[in-house]
Amino acid sequence: MDANPSRRRPWLAALLGLLSPGLGHAYAGRLAAGVVAFLATVLLWMGWLVATRTASLPSLLLLAAIFTWWVAQGVHAARAARRAGEAPRAWSGRPLGLVALFAASGLVNQGAMAAGHHIAFILKQASGSMLPTVQQGDVLVFRPGAPVERGAVVVYGPMPGAARPEPVLKRVVAMGGDLVEVRDGRLILNGAPVPGAVVPGPCTYWAPRREGGSPDEQPCERRTETLGAVTYDIYCTPGAPCGDVEAVRVPPGHVFVLGDFRDHSADSRVHGPVPVDLIQGRAEYVYYSMGPAGVRWDRFGFTLR
């Protein structure tokens, strides 16, 4: 038995902090600091959960950051216990209070991990079919259950009979019942051209060479389109047909999708309208991006439209 139950033992505070971040601070009488330590750890874990799906460097950096933070908050809890001395203990520093806090932290952790699995998923874009909206090397966060509407960038598939089982990223341009056509590169919806225009000025993009060669710069023609409240850019190849397609009536329960790089995309013009049931979510923003010259810092947090 402890001869002085009011005395905080630094080694015990550190051990409790390593068992569950924030618990050592609660034992040391610093409940507010413990809550901050716990919430910071949860946020770091959720960031790592998303990063691991990219198999990219940030996931390793986040794992190192979590380990460092975990140890640091345990050390800080020990110092807080040493400073607390023999001050009377609050309920959170007593055995029953610590057990209650440990149980509550477990429930919050379970909920956070479930949210990380079911609210936000990631997709790494390997092709240039969605240029200029999505760059090759972008890692995107997409949200299941978001409304599917004209203009939305969605993740779907794979389509039945697809040669590759990976999900696909395209833009919804027509819904069930719509009549859709692409003529001279111009999107026509229910007999009316979609508002848009050619953007004057130079336009180039980086295209990867075959057999692992270095990327090279290619010319393009930049245009705009507006679907509902969404205005976005598309690319076409100068002097070439821009992915024209004859008028198609979209079946109920399906959507018609196109890539923003209109003549460099295998989309509904190839595999037909997409069943709504195959749509996995709506792309929200860029989580991380790596280009030919390294990390694209300006792409972090870029919201898709």
HELIX and SHEET records of a PDB file:
HELIX    1   1 PRO A   10  LEU A   19  1                                  10    
HELIX    2   2 LEU A   23  TYR A   27  1                                   5    
HELIX    3   3 LEU A   31  THR A   52  1                                  22    
HELIX    4   4 LEU A   57  ALA A   84  1                                  28    
HELIX    5   5 TRP A   91  GLY A   93  5                                   3    
HELIX    6   6 PRO A   95  HIS A  118  1                                  24    
HELIX    7   7 ARG A  210  GLY A  212  5                                   3    
HELIX    8   8 SER A  268  HIS A  271  1                                   4    
HELIX    9   9 VAL A  276  LEU A  278  5                                   3    
HELIX   10  10 TRP A  297  ARG A  299  5                                   3    
SHEET    1   A 7 PHE A 121  LYS A 124  0                                        
SHEET    2   A 7 ASP A 138  ARG A 143 -1                                        
SHEET    3   A 7 ILE A 279  GLY A 291 -1                                        
SHEET    4   A 7 VAL A 153  TYR A 156 -1                                        
SHEET    5   A 7 VAL A 168  MET A 175 -1                                        
SHEET    6   A 7 HIS A 254  LEU A 258 -1                                        
SHEET    7   A 7 VAL A 274  PRO A 275 -1                                        
SHEET    1   B 4 PHE A 121  LYS A 124  0                                        
SHEET    2   B 4 ASP A 138  ARG A 143 -1                                        
SHEET    3   B 4 ILE A 279  GLY A 291 -1                                        
SHEET    4   B 4 GLY A 294  VAL A 295 -1                                        
SHEET    1   C 4 ALA A 192  PRO A 193  0                                        
SHEET    2   C 4 ARG A 186  LEU A 189 -1                                        
SHEET    3   C 4 LEU A 179  ARG A 183 -1                                        
SHEET    4   C 4 VAL A 245  ARG A 249 -1                                        
SHEET    1   D 3 GLY A 196  VAL A 198  0                                        
SHEET    2   D 3 GLU A 221  LEU A 227 -1                                        
SHEET    3   D 3 VAL A 230  CYS A 236 -1                                        
SHEET    1   E 2 THR A 204  ALA A 207  0                                        
SHEET    2   E 2 ASP A 216  PRO A 219 -1                                        
END                                                                             
